[in-house]
Amino acid sequence: LLVVARIGQLVRRLQERNRAVRLVLDTVDQGLLRVSSDGWLAEERSARIDAWFGGFSGRTRFVDYAARIDPNFARWFQLGLQAILDDVLPLELALAQLPARLRAGDRHYQVTYLTVNGGDQQDGLLVVINDVTEQLQLAQQEAEQRELYGVVRHANELAAASVRAGMTGRDADAIARRYIEERGHGERFGHS
């Protein structure tokens, strides 16, 4: 009877720990997946994975799951995983060869890989996925703004250098506008 009570206690403690881990996995802002050394997904994953890419159940190879999302990523991952399995490169170099970008529809993700060690041997990978869509969009907008600023600055310099006696402000403005239009930004400067 004592043994049964002790087993019940251990089961409850294990259930509490599982709930605590699930809470962490459901709270993090990253997609976390564990992939075995031979490429199979562990069932445990962060909630972001299901939200971003849809769920999976049962025995699923990571490359098959990834192929539903981004076939090109999956192909490169398969090649990289094979290099790891073949042990042709140092592990750190082989990990660096794995694909770092994943695309799902119009969303962009950064992917990093951490080794999972079981005792003194490598026991697979923790795949860490971050949504970087907004950062990429912001970087694109900033690059466009820098380019536009440079065009407008050069147009103003060109117009100022072209000013001659008897020339009207409208003439100088036309020089600047022509330069801006030639650079493909005329639609942004509609006033006259």
N, C-alpha and C positions, 0 to 999 in steps of 0.2 A: 504494500500500500504506500509506503514511503517512497518507493521508486516511482510509482505512478504520479504522485504529487510533485516530485522533483522534476519529472519529465514535463508535466503541465506547466511548472514555473519556467522552465527553459524555453518551452514553446511560446509562452506569453512574452518573455523577454525578446525572443527572436522576432516575434510579430511587431513589438514596439520598435525595435531597431529598423525593421523593414519599413514601417510607417515613417520613421524619422528620415531615412534615406530617400524615400519617395517624396517627402516634403521638400527636401533639398533639390532633387531632380525636377520637381514641378515648379520650383521657384527661380532657378537660375535662368539668365537671359541668353545663354548659349545652348546650341545643340550639342549634346554629348552622346556619343555612341561608343560601345566597346566592340572591337573586331578581334576575333581569335587569330592566332598565328597563321592559321590556314584559311582565313578570310570569311568566317561565319560571324554573323551578328549575334550579340547577346541580347536577350529580351529587354534587359534594363536599359533605359535611355531617358534623356530629359524630355519634358513635355514639349519643348520647342521643336524637337524632331517631328513629332506627329503633327504639330500645328503648321510647320513650314512645308513638310514633304509628304505627309500622310503616314499612317501607321504600317506596321508589318507584324506578322505573327508566325510562330513556328520557326522551323529551321530555314533561315534566309541568308544567302551569301550577300555580303556588302556590295559587291560589284553588280549583282542583279538589282538590288534596291537602288543603288546609285544610277544605274542605267535608265530606270524609269524617270529619273529627275534630269540627268544630264549625261547622255550617252558618251560624249567625248571625255568627260571627267572619268567615267567608269572604265573606258578603255585604257587611259593613262594610269589609273589606279591599279588595274589588273597587271599591267607591265611592271609597275613599281613593286607590287606585292610579290610578283614572281622573282624579281631581283633580290628581294629580302629573303624569300624562301630558298633561292639558289645560293645565298650567302656569297655572292660574287663581289660585293662591295662592303666596306665597313657600314655598320647599321646606320650611323649618323648620316653618311652620304646617301645611302639608299632612301632614308626617310626624307631627305631634302629633295629627292627626285620625284616624290609623290606629288600629285597635283594639288595646288594651293588655292585654286579658284573653282567655285561651283556656281552654276547658274540654273535657276529655276524660274522659268517665265521671265518676267522683267526684274527679278530680284537677283542680287549678287552676294555671294558668300565667300568668306575667307576660311580656309580649312587648314588646321594644324594637327600634328600627330604627336602623341606622347606614348612612349613605350610603357606597357604594363608588365611589371616584373612579378612573377610568382616564385618567390624564393630566390634562387640564384640563376634562374633562366627567364628569358623573355617570353611573356605569355600573351602577346597580342598588342593591340594598339587602342589607345583612347583617341577617338576622332573628335576634335573640338571645332565647332562650326559657329562662325559669327556672321550676322547679317551686316554687310558693309554697303548696302545700297545707298543709304542717305549720305554716307561719307563720299562715295564716288560721285553722286549727283552734286554735292556741294563743291567738290574739287573741280568738276566740269564747269559749274557756274562761275567759280572764281577764275578759272582759266579764261573763260569767255569774257568776263568783266575786265581782266587784265589786258586781253587783246583789244577790246573795244576802247579802253582808256588809252592804250598806245596809239590806236588809229586816230582818235579824236585829238590827242596831244600833237601828233605829227601833222594832222590837217590844220590845226591852229598855227603851228610853226610855219607851215608852208604858206598859209594865207598871210601871216604877218610878214614873212620875207618877200611876198609878192606885192605888198602895198607900194603904190607909186603916187606921185602928185596927180590930183584930179580923179583918182580912182574912188568909187563910192564904197560904202560899207557893204552894199549888196553885191558888188563885184568880188570883194574879198570873201564874203560868205559863200558865193558860188564856187570859188576855188576850193574852199574847205569842203563844201558839200560834194563836189565832184570827186575829190579824193576819197571821202567816206563812202560814197556810192560805189566807186571802183573796187573798194575792199569788201563790198557786199553788206554794208550796214546802213544803207540809205533809208530803209523802211523805219528805222528807229529814230529818225530825225525828220519828222513830218512837218514841223512848223516852218513858216517862211518869214 
